[in-house]
Amino acid sequence: MTTVIYRPSSLLGSIRMEKVDNFHLFKFNNELQARMEELLERKKADLLTPEEVIELEEIGEMDRIFTHINAMLVAQR
């Protein structure tokens, strides 16, 4: 059995900056946001494949990183 390891850096092409109020924040593009929501729904229904579990973990890690960075950006003002 081969274990596939994904890295959050592979998602960098799916990231955009969005101006929210006076801040420029990191956001997922529409496709990645939709994919994350799809995977979360599949997880709720206990339908994730092993590959999708890894994919969701990868997206979740990037989401946590951006949440932290965006909070730091907002706190600087």
PDB file with SEQRES, HELIX, SHEET and CRYST1 records, atoms N, CA, C and O in Angstrom:
SEQRES   1 A   77  MET THR THR VAL ILE TYR ARG PRO SER SER LEU LEU GLY          
SEQRES   2 A   77  SER ILE ARG MET GLU LYS VAL ASP ASN PHE HIS LEU PHE          
SEQRES   3 A   77  LYS PHE ASN ASN GLU LEU GLN ALA ARG MET GLU GLU LEU          
SEQRES   4 A   77  LEU GLU ARG LYS LYS ALA ASP LEU LEU THR PRO GLU GLU          
SEQRES   5 A   77  VAL ILE GLU LEU GLU GLU ILE GLY GLU MET ASP ARG ILE          
SEQRES   6 A   77  PHE THR HIS ILE ASN ALA MET LEU VAL ALA GLN ARG              
HELIX    1 AA1 PRO A    8  SER A   14  5                                   7    
HELIX    2 AA2 ASN A   30  LYS A   44  1                                  15    
HELIX    3 AA3 PRO A   50  ALA A   75  1                                  26    
SHEET    1 AA1 2 ILE A  15  VAL A  20  0                                        
SHEET    2 AA1 2 PHE A  23  PHE A  28 -1                                        
CRYST1    1.000    1.000    1.000  90.00  90.00  90.00 P 1           1          
ATOM      1  N   MET A   1       0.842  -1.173   0.000  1.00  0.00           N  
ATOM      2  CA  MET A   1       0.000   0.000   0.000  1.00  0.00           C  
ATOM      3  C   MET A   1       0.890   1.239   0.000  1.00  0.00           C  
ATOM      4  O   MET A   1       1.810   1.345   0.811  1.00  0.00           O  
ATOM      5  N   THR A   2       0.621   2.167  -0.898  1.00  0.00           N  
ATOM      6  CA  THR A   2       1.381   3.402  -1.004  1.00  0.00           C  
ATOM      7  C   THR A   2       0.628   4.524  -0.312  1.00  0.00           C  
ATOM      8  O   THR A   2      -0.573   4.697  -0.518  1.00  0.00           O  
ATOM      9  N   THR A   3       1.337   5.282   0.509  1.00  0.00           N  
ATOM     10  CA  THR A   3       0.735   6.430   1.170  1.00  0.00           C  
ATOM     11  C   THR A   3       1.041   7.667   0.352  1.00  0.00           C  
ATOM     12  O   THR A   3       2.195   7.928   0.014  1.00  0.00           O  
ATOM     13  N   VAL A   4       0.021   8.417   0.040  1.00  0.00           N  
ATOM     14  CA  VAL A   4       0.182   9.660  -0.705  1.00  0.00           C  
ATOM     15  C   VAL A   4       0.170  10.801   0.294  1.00  0.00           C  
ATOM     16  O   VAL A   4      -0.763  10.933   1.086  1.00  0.00           O  
ATOM     17  N   ILE A   5       1.204  11.620   0.256  1.00  0.00           N  
ATOM     18  CA  ILE A   5       1.277  12.763   1.148  1.00  0.00           C  
ATOM     19  C   ILE A   5       1.136  14.020   0.320  1.00  0.00           C  
ATOM     20  O   ILE A   5       1.924  14.279  -0.589  1.00  0.00           O  
ATOM     21  N   TYR A   6       0.131  14.787   0.647  1.00  0.00           N  
ATOM     22  CA  TYR A   6      -0.088  16.059  -0.022  1.00  0.00           C  
ATOM     23  C   TYR A   6       0.503  17.171   0.832  1.00  0.00           C  
ATOM     24  O   TYR A   6       0.667  17.019   2.043  1.00  0.00           O  
ATOM     25  N   ARG A   7       0.812  18.255   0.209  1.00  0.00           N  
ATOM     26  CA  ARG A   7       1.346  19.400   0.926  1.00  0.00           C  
ATOM     27  C   ARG A   7       0.455  20.608   0.658  1.00  0.00           C  
ATOM     28  O   ARG A   7       0.033  20.825  -0.478  1.00  0.00           O  
ATOM     29  N   PRO A   8       0.163  21.397   1.696  1.00  0.00           N  
ATOM     30  CA  PRO A   8      -0.657  22.592   1.484  1.00  0.00           C  
ATOM     31  C   PRO A   8      -0.090  23.519   0.415  1.00  0.00           C  
ATOM     32  O   PRO A   8      -0.847  24.228  -0.248  1.00  0.00           O  
ATOM     33  N   SER A   9       1.230  23.526   0.238  1.00  0.00           N  
ATOM     34  CA  SER A   9       1.818  24.409  -0.769  1.00  0.00           C  
ATOM     35  C   SER A   9       1.351  24.065  -2.177  1.00  0.00           C  
ATOM     36  O   SER A   9       1.463  24.894  -3.081  1.00  0.00           O  
ATOM     37  N   SER A  10       0.833  22.863  -2.377  1.00  0.00           N  
ATOM     38  CA  SER A  10       0.327  22.503  -3.703  1.00  0.00           C  
ATOM     39  C   SER A  10      -0.946  23.276  -4.040  1.00  0.00           C  
ATOM     40  O   SER A  10      -1.386  23.269  -5.190  1.00  0.00           O  
ATOM     41  N   LEU A  11      -1.541  23.943  -3.049  1.00  0.00           N  
ATOM     42  CA  LEU A  11      -2.774  24.702  -3.256  1.00  0.00           C  
ATOM     43  C   LEU A  11      -2.530  26.175  -3.572  1.00  0.00           C  
ATOM     44  O   LEU A  11      -3.482  26.931  -3.764  1.00  0.00           O  
ATOM     45  N   LEU A  12      -1.285  26.582  -3.626  1.00  0.00           N  
ATOM     46  CA  LEU A  12      -0.988  28.011  -3.793  1.00  0.00           C  
ATOM     47  C   LEU A  12      -1.622  28.611  -5.042  1.00  0.00           C  
ATOM     48  O   LEU A  12      -1.955  29.796  -5.046  1.00  0.00           O  
ATOM     49  N   GLY A  13      -1.794  27.839  -6.082  1.00  0.00           N  
ATOM     50  CA  GLY A  13      -2.434  28.340  -7.294  1.00  0.00           C  
ATOM     51  C   GLY A  13      -3.930  28.581  -7.132  1.00  0.00           C  
ATOM     52  O   GLY A  13      -4.567  29.160  -8.011  1.00  0.00           O  
ATOM     53  N   SER A  14      -4.492  28.135  -6.006  1.00  0.00           N  
ATOM     54  CA  SER A  14      -5.923  28.281  -5.751  1.00  0.00           C  
ATOM     55  C   SER A  14      -6.225  29.359  -4.713  1.00  0.00           C  
ATOM     56  O   SER A  14      -7.288  29.373  -4.092  1.00  0.00           O  
ATOM     57  N   ILE A  15      -5.259  30.258  -4.546  1.00  0.00           N  
ATOM     58  CA  ILE A  15      -5.380  31.302  -3.527  1.00  0.00           C  
ATOM     59  C   ILE A  15      -5.492  32.655  -4.204  1.00  0.00           C  
ATOM     60  O   ILE A  15      -4.883  32.900  -5.246  1.00  0.00           O  
ATOM     61  N   ARG A  16      -6.278  33.527  -3.596  1.00  0.00           N  
ATOM     62  CA  ARG A  16      -6.402  34.890  -4.114  1.00  0.00           C  
ATOM     63  C   ARG A  16      -6.385  35.853  -2.939  1.00  0.00           C  
ATOM     64  O   ARG A  16      -6.546  35.454  -1.786  1.00  0.00           O  
ATOM     65  N   MET A  17      -6.187  37.116  -3.250  1.00  0.00           N  
ATOM     66  CA  MET A  17      -6.300  38.177  -2.250  1.00  0.00           C  
ATOM     67  C   MET A  17      -7.622  38.881  -2.505  1.00  0.00           C  
ATOM     68  O   MET A  17      -7.996  39.136  -3.650  1.00  0.00           O  
ATOM     69  N   GLU A  18      -8.318  39.189  -1.430  1.00  0.00           N  
ATOM     70  CA  GLU A  18      -9.602  39.885  -1.555  1.00  0.00           C  
ATOM     71  C   GLU A  18      -9.614  41.053  -0.577  1.00  0.00           C  
ATOM     72  O   GLU A  18      -9.224  40.917   0.582  1.00  0.00           O  
ATOM     73  N   LYS A  19     -10.068  42.200  -1.065  1.00  0.00           N  
ATOM     74  CA  LYS A  19     -10.186  43.348  -0.186  1.00  0.00           C  
ATOM     75  C   LYS A  19     -11.496  43.245   0.582  1.00  0.00           C  
ATOM     76  O   LYS A  19     -12.576  43.185  -0.005  1.00  0.00           O  
ATOM     77  N   VAL A  20     -11.379  43.225   1.903  1.00  0.00           N  
ATOM     78  CA  VAL A  20     -12.527  43.170   2.798  1.00  0.00           C  
ATOM     79  C   VAL A  20     -12.383  44.358   3.734  1.00  0.00           C  
ATOM     80  O   VAL A  20     -11.449  44.430   4.532  1.00  0.00           O  
ATOM     81  N   ASP A  21     -13.326  45.289   3.623  1.00  0.00           N  
ATOM     82  CA  ASP A  21     -13.216  46.567   4.328  1.00  0.00           C  
ATOM     83  C   ASP A  21     -11.888  47.218   3.916  1.00  0.00           C  
ATOM     84  O   ASP A  21     -11.680  47.486   2.733  1.00  0.00           O  
ATOM     85  N   ASN A  22     -11.017  47.467   4.847  1.00  0.00           N  
ATOM     86  CA  ASN A  22      -9.727  48.098   4.518  1.00  0.00           C  
ATOM     87  C   ASN A  22      -8.582  47.093   4.495  1.00  0.00           C  
ATOM     88  O   ASN A  22      -7.415  47.485   4.505  1.00  0.00           O  
ATOM     89  N   PHE A  23      -8.898  45.819   4.466  1.00  0.00           N  
ATOM     90  CA  PHE A  23      -7.874  44.786   4.556  1.00  0.00           C  
ATOM     91  C   PHE A  23      -7.796  43.969   3.271  1.00  0.00           C  
ATOM     92  O   PHE A  23      -8.812  43.731   2.618  1.00  0.00           O  
ATOM     93  N   HIS A  24      -6.613  43.551   2.917  1.00  0.00           N  
ATOM     94  CA  HIS A  24      -6.407  42.586   1.843  1.00  0.00           C  
ATOM     95  C   HIS A  24      -6.151  41.240   2.517  1.00  0.00           C  
ATOM     96  O   HIS A  24      -5.130  41.051   3.178  1.00  0.00           O  
ATOM     97  N   LEU A  25      -7.086  40.310   2.343  1.00  0.00           N  
ATOM     98  CA  LEU A  25      -7.021  39.037   3.031  1.00  0.00           C  
ATOM     99  C   LEU A  25      -6.841  37.885   2.055  1.00  0.00           C  
ATOM    100  O   LEU A  25      -7.249  37.961   0.896  1.00  0.00           O  
ATOM    101  N   PHE A  26      -6.226  36.821   2.544  1.00  0.00           N  
ATOM    102  CA  PHE A  26      -6.049  35.612   1.756  1.00  0.00           C  
ATOM    103  C   PHE A  26      -7.353  34.828   1.759  1.00  0.00           C  
ATOM    104  O   PHE A  26      -7.978  34.642   2.803  1.00  0.00           O  
ATOM    105  N   LYS A  27      -7.756  34.369   0.576  1.00  0.00           N  
ATOM    106  CA  LYS A  27      -8.993  33.601   0.417  1.00  0.00           C  
ATOM    107  C   LYS A  27      -8.752  32.470  -0.575  1.00  0.00           C  
ATOM    108  O   LYS A  27      -7.854  32.550  -1.413  1.00  0.00           O  
ATOM    109  N   PHE A  28      -9.562  31.415  -0.475  1.00  0.00           N  
ATOM    110  CA  PHE A  28      -9.562  30.373  -1.491  1.00  0.00           C  
ATOM    111  C   PHE A  28     -10.315  30.877  -2.708  1.00  0.00           C  
ATOM    112  O   PHE A  28     -11.263  31.652  -2.576  1.00  0.00           O  
ATOM    113  N   ASN A  29      -9.897  30.440  -3.903  1.00  0.00           N  
ATOM    114  CA  ASN A  29     -10.691  30.792  -5.076  1.00  0.00           C  
ATOM    115  C   ASN A  29     -12.004  30.001  -5.018  1.00  0.00           C  
ATOM    116  O   ASN A  29     -12.162  29.108  -4.186  1.00  0.00           O  
ATOM    117  N   ASN A  30     -12.928  30.336  -5.897  1.00  0.00           N  
ATOM    118  CA  ASN A  30     -14.259  29.721  -5.856  1.00  0.00           C  
ATOM    119  C   ASN A  30     -14.212  28.209  -6.003  1.00  0.00           C  
ATOM    120  O   ASN A  30     -14.980  27.501  -5.352  1.00  0.00           O  
ATOM    121  N   GLU A  31     -13.321  27.705  -6.851  1.00  0.00           N  
ATOM    122  CA  GLU A  31     -13.243  26.265  -7.074  1.00  0.00           C  
ATOM    123  C   GLU A  31     -12.772  25.528  -5.823  1.00  0.00           C  
ATOM    124  O   GLU A  31     -13.334  24.496  -5.457  1.00  0.00           O  
ATOM    125  N   LEU A  32     -11.735  26.062  -5.167  1.00  0.00           N  
ATOM    126  CA  LEU A  32     -11.230  25.396  -3.966  1.00  0.00           C  
ATOM    127  C   LEU A  32     -12.234  25.502  -2.824  1.00  0.00           C  
ATOM    128  O   LEU A  32     -12.394  24.555  -2.054  1.00  0.00           O  
ATOM    129  N   GLN A  33     -12.903  26.628  -2.706  1.00  0.00           N  
ATOM    130  CA  GLN A  33     -13.929  26.791  -1.670  1.00  0.00           C  
ATOM    131  C   GLN A  33     -15.054  25.778  -1.879  1.00  0.00           C  
ATOM    132  O   GLN A  33     -15.519  25.152  -0.926  1.00  0.00           O  
ATOM    133  N   ALA A  34     -15.485  25.622  -3.125  1.00  0.00           N  
ATOM    134  CA  ALA A  34     -16.545  24.657  -3.429  1.00  0.00           C  
ATOM    135  C   ALA A  34     -16.083  23.234  -3.148  1.00  0.00           C  
ATOM    136  O   ALA A  34     -16.857  22.419  -2.644  1.00  0.00           O  
ATOM    137  N   ARG A  35     -14.827  22.927  -3.469  1.00  0.00           N  
ATOM    138  CA  ARG A  35     -14.295  21.584  -3.216  1.00  0.00           C  
ATOM    139  C   ARG A  35     -14.249  21.304  -1.719  1.00  0.00           C  
ATOM    140  O   ARG A  35     -14.596  20.206  -1.284  1.00  0.00           O  
ATOM    141  N   MET A  36     -13.824  22.284  -0.929  1.00  0.00           N  
ATOM    142  CA  MET A  36     -13.779  22.093   0.513  1.00  0.00           C  
ATOM    143  C   MET A  36     -15.186  21.824   1.057  1.00  0.00           C  
ATOM    144  O   MET A  36     -15.378  20.931   1.882  1.00  0.00           O  
ATOM    145  N   GLU A  37     -16.152  22.594   0.595  1.00  0.00           N  
ATOM    146  CA  GLU A  37     -17.531  22.401   1.052  1.00  0.00           C  
ATOM    147  C   GLU A  37     -18.068  21.026   0.645  1.00  0.00           C  
ATOM    148  O   GLU A  37     -18.768  20.369   1.417  1.00  0.00           O  
ATOM    149  N   GLU A  38     -17.731  20.603  -0.578  1.00  0.00           N  
ATOM    150  CA  GLU A  38     -18.151  19.273  -1.041  1.00  0.00           C  
ATOM    151  C   GLU A  38     -17.553  18.179  -0.161  1.00  0.00           C  
ATOM    152  O   GLU A  38     -18.248  17.246   0.243  1.00  0.00           O  
ATOM    153  N   LEU A  39     -16.259  18.302   0.131  1.00  0.00           N  
ATOM    154  CA  LEU A  39     -15.599  17.298   0.966  1.00  0.00           C  
ATOM    155  C   LEU A  39     -16.169  17.289   2.381  1.00  0.00           C  
ATOM    156  O   LEU A  39     -16.318  16.224   2.981  1.00  0.00           O  
ATOM    157  N   LEU A  40     -16.488  18.460   2.916  1.00  0.00           N  
ATOM    158  CA  LEU A  40     -17.085  18.517   4.254  1.00  0.00           C  
ATOM    159  C   LEU A  40     -18.455  17.841   4.282  1.00  0.00           C  
ATOM    160  O   LEU A  40     -18.795  17.162   5.251  1.00  0.00           O  
ATOM    161  N   GLU A  41     -19.236  18.029   3.224  1.00  0.00           N  
ATOM    162  CA  GLU A  41     -20.539  17.359   3.138  1.00  0.00           C  
ATOM    163  C   GLU A  41     -20.368  15.851   3.043  1.00  0.00           C  
ATOM    164  O   GLU A  41     -21.104  15.095   3.677  1.00  0.00           O  
ATOM    165  N   ARG A  42     -19.396  15.415   2.248  1.00  0.00           N  
ATOM    166  CA  ARG A  42     -19.131  13.979   2.126  1.00  0.00           C  
ATOM    167  C   ARG A  42     -18.642  13.400   3.459  1.00  0.00           C  
ATOM    168  O   ARG A  42     -18.952  12.260   3.805  1.00  0.00           O  
ATOM    169  N   LYS A  43     -17.875  14.202   4.194  1.00  0.00           N  
ATOM    170  CA  LYS A  43     -17.396  13.749   5.508  1.00  0.00           C  
ATOM    171  C   LYS A  43     -18.575  13.579   6.463  1.00  0.00           C  
ATOM    172  O   LYS A  43     -18.643  12.593   7.198  1.00  0.00           O  
ATOM    173  N   LYS A  44     -19.506  14.539   6.454  1.00  0.00           N  
ATOM    174  CA  LYS A  44     -20.691  14.439   7.321  1.00  0.00           C  
ATOM    175  C   LYS A  44     -21.481  13.170   7.026  1.00  0.00           C  
ATOM    176  O   LYS A  44     -22.039  12.548   7.930  1.00  0.00           O  
ATOM    177  N   ALA A  45     -21.522  12.795   5.752  1.00  0.00           N  
ATOM    178  CA  ALA A  45     -22.259  11.594   5.339  1.00  0.00           C  
ATOM    179  C   ALA A  45     -21.407  10.332   5.441  1.00  0.00           C  
ATOM    180  O   ALA A  45     -21.853   9.246   5.070  1.00  0.00           O  
ATOM    181  N   ASP A  46     -20.178  10.475   5.944  1.00  0.00           N  
ATOM    182  CA  ASP A  46     -19.233   9.358   6.086  1.00  0.00           C  
ATOM    183  C   ASP A  46     -18.982   8.660   4.746  1.00  0.00           C  
ATOM    184  O   ASP A  46     -18.986   7.432   4.657  1.00  0.00           O  
ATOM    185  N   LEU A  47     -18.761   9.481   3.697  1.00  0.00           N  
ATOM    186  CA  LEU A  47     -18.552   8.952   2.346  1.00  0.00           C  
ATOM    187  C   LEU A  47     -17.168   9.258   1.774  1.00  0.00           C  
ATOM    188  O   LEU A  47     -16.927   8.998   0.596  1.00  0.00           O  
ATOM    189  N   LEU A  48     -16.258   9.801   2.575  1.00  0.00           N  
ATOM    190  CA  LEU A  48     -14.936  10.163   2.055  1.00  0.00           C  
ATOM    191  C   LEU A  48     -14.098   8.939   1.744  1.00  0.00           C  
ATOM    192  O   LEU A  48     -14.067   7.976   2.511  1.00  0.00           O  
ATOM    193  N   THR A  49     -13.423   8.989   0.615  1.00  0.00           N  
ATOM    194  CA  THR A  49     -12.430   7.969   0.296  1.00  0.00           C  
ATOM    195  C   THR A  49     -11.150   8.308   1.066  1.00  0.00           C  
ATOM    196  O   THR A  49     -11.011   9.430   1.552  1.00  0.00           O  
ATOM    197  N   PRO A  50     -10.226   7.375   1.184  1.00  0.00           N  
ATOM    198  CA  PRO A  50      -8.963   7.685   1.860  1.00  0.00           C  
ATOM    199  C   PRO A  50      -8.221   8.866   1.205  1.00  0.00           C  
ATOM    200  O   PRO A  50      -7.603   9.674   1.898  1.00  0.00           O  
ATOM    201  N   GLU A  51      -8.288   8.956  -0.110  1.00  0.00           N  
ATOM    202  CA  GLU A  51      -7.644  10.070  -0.813  1.00  0.00           C  
ATOM    203  C   GLU A  51      -8.315  11.395  -0.476  1.00  0.00           C  
ATOM    204  O   GLU A  51      -7.648  12.419  -0.330  1.00  0.00           O  
ATOM    205  N   GLU A  52      -9.646  11.367  -0.355  1.00  0.00           N  
ATOM    206  CA  GLU A  52     -10.388  12.584  -0.022  1.00  0.00           C  
ATOM    207  C   GLU A  52     -10.129  13.022   1.419  1.00  0.00           C  
ATOM    208  O   GLU A  52     -10.138  14.217   1.714  1.00  0.00           O  
ATOM    209  N   VAL A  53      -9.898  12.065   2.314  1.00  0.00           N  
ATOM    210  CA  VAL A  53      -9.546  12.405   3.695  1.00  0.00           C  
ATOM    211  C   VAL A  53      -8.256  13.207   3.696  1.00  0.00           C  
ATOM    212  O   VAL A  53      -8.156  14.225   4.380  1.00  0.00           O  
ATOM    213  N   ILE A  54      -7.275  12.756   2.938  1.00  0.00           N  
ATOM    214  CA  ILE A  54      -5.994  13.460   2.849  1.00  0.00           C  
ATOM    215  C   ILE A  54      -6.186  14.828   2.213  1.00  0.00           C  
ATOM    216  O   ILE A  54      -5.626  15.817   2.686  1.00  0.00           O  
ATOM    217  N   GLU A  55      -6.970  14.891   1.148  1.00  0.00           N  
ATOM    218  CA  GLU A  55      -7.230  16.160   0.469  1.00  0.00           C  
ATOM    219  C   GLU A  55      -7.897  17.162   1.418  1.00  0.00           C  
ATOM    220  O   GLU A  55      -7.527  18.336   1.447  1.00  0.00           O  
ATOM    221  N   LEU A  56      -8.870  16.700   2.184  1.00  0.00           N  
ATOM    222  CA  LEU A  56      -9.556  17.581   3.126  1.00  0.00           C  
ATOM    223  C   LEU A  56      -8.602  18.052   4.216  1.00  0.00           C  
ATOM    224  O   LEU A  56      -8.671  19.208   4.634  1.00  0.00           O  
ATOM    225  N   GLU A  57      -7.725  17.188   4.679  1.00  0.00           N  
ATOM    226  CA  GLU A  57      -6.730  17.582   5.678  1.00  0.00           C  
ATOM    227  C   GLU A  57      -5.809  18.663   5.115  1.00  0.00           C  
ATOM    228  O   GLU A  57      -5.472  19.623   5.808  1.00  0.00           O  
ATOM    229  N   GLU A  58      -5.405  18.503   3.860  1.00  0.00           N  
ATOM    230  CA  GLU A  58      -4.541  19.476   3.197  1.00  0.00           C  
ATOM    231  C   GLU A  58      -5.237  20.841   3.099  1.00  0.00           C  
ATOM    232  O   GLU A  58      -4.650  21.871   3.431  1.00  0.00           O  
ATOM    233  N   ILE A  59      -6.474  20.835   2.646  1.00  0.00           N  
ATOM    234  CA  ILE A  59      -7.226  22.087   2.520  1.00  0.00           C  
ATOM    235  C   ILE A  59      -7.461  22.702   3.897  1.00  0.00           C  
ATOM    236  O   ILE A  59      -7.360  23.917   4.062  1.00  0.00           O  
ATOM    237  N   GLY A  60      -7.770  21.870   4.873  1.00  0.00           N  
ATOM    238  CA  GLY A  60      -7.993  22.359   6.229  1.00  0.00           C  
ATOM    239  C   GLY A  60      -6.751  22.997   6.820  1.00  0.00           C  
ATOM    240  O   GLY A  60      -6.842  24.011   7.512  1.00  0.00           O  
ATOM    241  N   GLU A  61      -5.595  22.414   6.556  1.00  0.00           N  
ATOM    242  CA  GLU A  61      -4.342  22.991   7.051  1.00  0.00           C  
ATOM    243  C   GLU A  61      -4.103  24.369   6.432  1.00  0.00           C  
ATOM    244  O   GLU A  61      -3.709  25.304   7.129  1.00  0.00           O  
ATOM    245  N   MET A  62      -4.338  24.492   5.135  1.00  0.00           N  
ATOM    246  CA  MET A  62      -4.173  25.791   4.476  1.00  0.00           C  
ATOM    247  C   MET A  62      -5.190  26.794   5.024  1.00  0.00           C  
ATOM    248  O   MET A  62      -4.864  27.966   5.209  1.00  0.00           O  
ATOM    249  N   ASP A  63      -6.398  26.347   5.281  1.00  0.00           N  
ATOM    250  CA  ASP A  63      -7.424  27.223   5.847  1.00  0.00           C  
ATOM    251  C   ASP A  63      -6.994  27.742   7.223  1.00  0.00           C  
ATOM    252  O   ASP A  63      -7.166  28.924   7.520  1.00  0.00           O  
ATOM    253  N   ARG A  64      -6.438  26.864   8.059  1.00  0.00           N  
ATOM    254  CA  ARG A  64      -5.967  27.289   9.383  1.00  0.00           C  
ATOM    255  C   ARG A  64      -4.821  28.293   9.269  1.00  0.00           C  
ATOM    256  O   ARG A  64      -4.765  29.261  10.027  1.00  0.00           O  
ATOM    257  N   ILE A  65      -3.916  28.069   8.335  1.00  0.00           N  
ATOM    258  CA  ILE A  65      -2.795  28.990   8.124  1.00  0.00           C  
ATOM    259  C   ILE A  65      -3.324  30.361   7.717  1.00  0.00           C  
ATOM    260  O   ILE A  65      -2.899  31.377   8.267  1.00  0.00           O  
ATOM    261  N   PHE A  66      -4.246  30.397   6.760  1.00  0.00           N  
ATOM    262  CA  PHE A  66      -4.779  31.680   6.290  1.00  0.00           C  
ATOM    263  C   PHE A  66      -5.600  32.381   7.360  1.00  0.00           C  
ATOM    264  O   PHE A  66      -5.564  33.607   7.464  1.00  0.00           O  
ATOM    265  N   THR A  67      -6.332  31.624   8.147  1.00  0.00           N  
ATOM    266  CA  THR A  67      -7.087  32.238   9.235  1.00  0.00           C  
ATOM    267  C   THR A  67      -6.137  32.937  10.196  1.00  0.00           C  
ATOM    268  O   THR A  67      -6.410  34.051  10.643  1.00  0.00           O  
ATOM    269  N   HIS A  68      -5.037  32.293  10.511  1.00  0.00           N  
ATOM    270  CA  HIS A  68      -4.048  32.884  11.412  1.00  0.00           C  
ATOM    271  C   HIS A  68      -3.403  34.121  10.793  1.00  0.00           C  
ATOM    272  O   HIS A  68      -3.308  35.162  11.443  1.00  0.00           O  
ATOM    273  N   ILE A  69      -2.967  34.014   9.559  1.00  0.00           N  
ATOM    274  CA  ILE A  69      -2.326  35.156   8.886  1.00  0.00           C  
ATOM    275  C   ILE A  69      -3.308  36.314   8.756  1.00  0.00           C  
ATOM    276  O   ILE A  69      -2.949  37.458   9.036  1.00  0.00           O  
ATOM    277  N   ASN A  70      -4.530  36.040   8.341  1.00  0.00           N  
ATOM    278  CA  ASN A  70      -5.527  37.105   8.197  1.00  0.00           C  
ATOM    279  C   ASN A  70      -5.809  37.777   9.535  1.00  0.00           C  
ATOM    280  O   ASN A  70      -5.975  38.995   9.588  1.00  0.00           O  
ATOM    281  N   ALA A  71      -5.867  37.003  10.614  1.00  0.00           N  
ATOM    282  CA  ALA A  71      -6.082  37.585  11.946  1.00  0.00           C  
ATOM    283  C   ALA A  71      -4.913  38.507  12.322  1.00  0.00           C  
ATOM    284  O   ALA A  71      -5.114  39.564  12.920  1.00  0.00           O  
ATOM    285  N   MET A  72      -3.706  38.097  11.969  1.00  0.00           N  
ATOM    286  CA  MET A  72      -2.536  38.929  12.251  1.00  0.00           C  
ATOM    287  C   MET A  72      -2.602  40.231  11.451  1.00  0.00           C  
ATOM    288  O   MET A  72      -2.276  41.295  11.979  1.00  0.00           O  
ATOM    289  N   LEU A  73      -3.014  40.162  10.197  1.00  0.00           N  
ATOM    290  CA  LEU A  73      -3.134  41.350   9.363  1.00  0.00           C  
ATOM    291  C   LEU A  73      -4.167  42.324   9.934  1.00  0.00           C  
ATOM    292  O   LEU A  73      -3.936  43.532   9.972  1.00  0.00           O  
ATOM    293  N   VAL A  74      -5.289  41.797  10.369  1.00  0.00           N  
ATOM    294  CA  VAL A  74      -6.341  42.644  10.933  1.00  0.00           C  
ATOM    295  C   VAL A  74      -5.875  43.253  12.256  1.00  0.00           C  
ATOM    296  O   VAL A  74      -6.168  44.416  12.533  1.00  0.00           O  
ATOM    297  N   ALA A  75      -5.167  42.497  13.063  1.00  0.00           N  
ATOM    298  CA  ALA A  75      -4.708  42.980  14.360  1.00  0.00           C  
ATOM    299  C   ALA A  75      -3.683  44.100  14.250  1.00  0.00           C  
ATOM    300  O   ALA A  75      -3.509  44.869  15.195  1.00  0.00           O  
ATOM    301  N   GLN A  76      -3.006  44.204  13.116  1.00  0.00           N  
ATOM    302  CA  GLN A  76      -1.994  45.251  12.930  1.00  0.00           C  
ATOM    303  C   GLN A  76      -2.603  46.623  12.765  1.00  0.00           C  
ATOM    304  O   GLN A  76      -1.892  47.618  12.905  1.00  0.00           O  
ATOM    305  N   ARG A  77      -3.858  46.720  12.481  1.00  0.00           N  
ATOM    306  CA  ARG A  77      -4.481  48.029  12.238  1.00  0.00           C  
ATOM    307  C   ARG A  77      -5.065  48.603  13.482  1.00  0.00           C  
ATOM    308  O   ARG A  77      -5.626  49.699  13.452  1.00  0.00           O  
TER     309      ARG A  77                                                      
END                                                                             
